[in-house]
Amino acid sequence: MDVAIVTVGDEVLAGETTNTNASWLAGEIAARGGRVRRILTMPDDRAAIAERVGAWSDAYDGVIVTGGLGGTHDDVTADAIADAFERELAVREEVRSAVVETVAAYRDANPDLVEAHELDIDVTAWASLPAGARYVPNDEGLCPGFVLGNVYAMPGVPSEVRAIFGRVADEFAGDGVARTLYTPQPEGSMVDTLDRARDRFDAAVGSYPDTEGHNRLTVRGDDADAVEEAIGWLAERVETVDPE
């Protein structure tokens, strides 16, 4: 399964918020055998998001969009995804009920805070999803997730991304396999060996510098036997160390 990840948020582009969602999602997808092909951070721009989501929905098996969902003025992701599929937003009764229940629970748990700040939630805005979307409940927050076609939309709060992804994680299974070796050798000393490995095996071979004094060699592919053969071949020609 080939996947693209879109992170939405002016605050991410400004460096005010670290994009931990994309790296976490990429790891989860890879662990299930899927492959992340693109990661992009975009501003809160409805037209730009719609264009990108529409293009990547056609190009990849799945697209995950995080951030920009909710009921505030800069939450345009649901509108943008609806635009990409030429749909309207619609309030779903089960989503409205979940939002109302979540707000009520928050009021009960934080009466002083609610009274001090005159909390007023526009339930309609929070409960609106693109017509025909599949609702994905959010066990960690107010904003619902949803799936429209092969596009998965999640709010930007990391705990909520993890909760919603957990409900759809099985849909990202694939045949991808990865194995890793660690070596104290500098990359320059392995150029010929890595080139030969790439030519010899039906797998992708990558070398990545590490901050702990060793480099990481990773072999990825859809054929588990080819990956195992490649990693064994490399282990015979490159000095390896235990990363622990």
N, C-alpha and C positions, 0 to 999 in steps of 0.2 A: 504494500500500500504506500503510494507516494503522497506526501502531505506537505502543505504549505501553512505557515503560521504568520498571522498578521496581528501585531500589537498596535492598539490605537491609543493615542494620548499625547496631547501637547506637552504634558508634564514629563513624559518619558523622553521626548525629543529635546527638552530643555535641560535634561540631566538631573531633574528634581526627584525622579523616581527611577530606581534601577529595574531593568527589565528581567526580573527573575522568572517570570512566567514562561517566556519563550524557551529558556534553557531547561527548565524543569519539564515542560511538555516534550521537548525534543528527546530528553532522556527517557521519559516514559514511553514514547512512541517507539524509539529504538529498542527498548527492552522487550517490546511486544513483537518485534520483527518488522515494524514499519520503517519508512525512510523519510526523513524530513528533507525536502529539496530546496525550500526557500524559507527565509525568515525576514520579515520586513516590519519596520516601525513606521506608522503613519500619523499625521496630525488628525485632529477632530474635524475632518473635512468630508462632509456627506458625499459629495460628488466623486471625490477621489477614492474614497473607500468603496463606493458602489462599483466604480470602474475596475478597481483592482480585484475585488471579490468576484465579480463576474468573469473576468479573464482567468483567474486562477481556479475557479470552480470548473471551468472547461478543461484546464490543463492538468489538474491533479485529481487524485482519487478523493481527497478530503482537504478542506480548508478550515483551520481553527482561527477564530477571531476573538481576541480578548480585549476588554476595555470598551468604554464608551456606551455602556448599557445603563439604563436607569431613567430617572425622571428629572434630571437637571438640564439646564439650557445647552450644555456642551455634550450631552449624551445623544449622539447621532447614529450610532452603529446599527441599531435595529432598523431605523429609517433607511440607512444606506443599503443594508442587506435586502430589505424589501424592494428597494429601487432596482437592485441588481437582478432580481427575479420578476420584476414588474408586478409586484403585489402591493396591497394596502396593509396598513397596520390595523389590527383588530384586537379587542379585549376578549380574552378567554375566561370563562367563568371559574374554571379550576385555578387559573393563575391569579385572578382577582381574589379568590378565597384565600389562597396561600399568602398573598401580600398582606391582606387584612389581618390574617392570623399572626403573621410575623410582626407587624406593627403593634398589634395588641399585646403580644408577649413582651416586646421591647418597652412599651408603656408601663406594663405591670412591673417589670424588673428595674425600671429607672424613673420612678415617678417624679423625683425632685428635678432631674435633668430635663425631663419632658416639660414640666411646668415652667421652668426657668427660661427655656428657649422656645416655648410655644410651638412645639413640633406639629407640623401640618403636612401630611403626605398626600400627594395627588395620586391616588390609587390607580386611576385610569392610565396615567403616564407610565407607571411602573409595571402595569399588567398588560401592556399592549405588545403584541408579537406580530410578525408578518403573517398574513393569512396563509393557512395551510402548514405552518411550522409545527414541529413536534416540541412540546414543552418538556424541559428538563428541570426538575425541581432543584432548588438551591438550599441545601441543608445548613449552610453556614452564613446565610445573609438574606437580604430582602429581594435582590434582583434575580429574576428567573433566567435560566439559560434556555437555549432553543436550538433546534436543528432544522434547517431548511435546505432540502436537496442534500448536497454533500458538504454544506457549510455549517460549522458548529460554532455557536456564539456563546461567549461566557463573559461575565463581568471581570473587571481587572484586579480585584482584591485577591492576592495569592491563595488564601485559604478557601475562597469561593471557587477559584479555578480548579483547585485540587478536588473539591467536593463534587463539582459538576462533571469534571473529566472522569472521576471514578464511576459515574453512572453510565458512561458511554465508552469506557476504555476498551472493552472487548471488540468494539467496532474498528479498532486500529491495528488489529492483528495482521501480521505479514510473514513473509518467508525470510526476511533479512537476518543474517547472523554476523556477529562481530567477535573477534578475539584480539587480545592485546598482549604485547611484550614490552618490557622496560629494559633499557640499555644505558650504560654510562658513556657509550661512544658518541662523539659529536656527529651531527648530521652529515658534515662534509666527508666523513670517513665511510659512509654507508651509501653514497649516491649510486655507485655501480651495482651494489647488491640489491638495492630497492628497485632500480630500473629492471634488473633481470627478473625479480619477483613479479613485477607488473606485466612483463612480457610472457612469463611462464605460466601464470595462473589466471583463471577466470574469476578474479576478485580485485577489489580496489585496495591498494596498499598506501597507507599514509604515515607520515612521520611528523610528530608534534613535540616541540620543546616543552620541557617541564621545569617547574621552579624548584624542584627538589634535587637537582643535580643529575637527573637522568632524562632521557628522551623516551617518548611513548610511540611504539609502532603498532598500528591498528590495521587489521585486515577485515574487510567487510565484503559480503556477497550474499547471493540467494541460495548458493549451493554449499551446504554445511561441510560436505566432504572436501570441496575445493578450498574452503577457508581453513580447515584443519590441516590440509596438506601444505598450504602456503605458510601457515604459522610455524609448522614443524620445520619446513625448509629454511625459513629465516632464523629459527632458533639454533640451527646448526652452523650458521654463518655470521651471526652477530652475538657479541657478548651480552648476556642478559643478567638482570639483577631482580631481586625481590623488592617490589615497591614499598613493602612494609619495613 
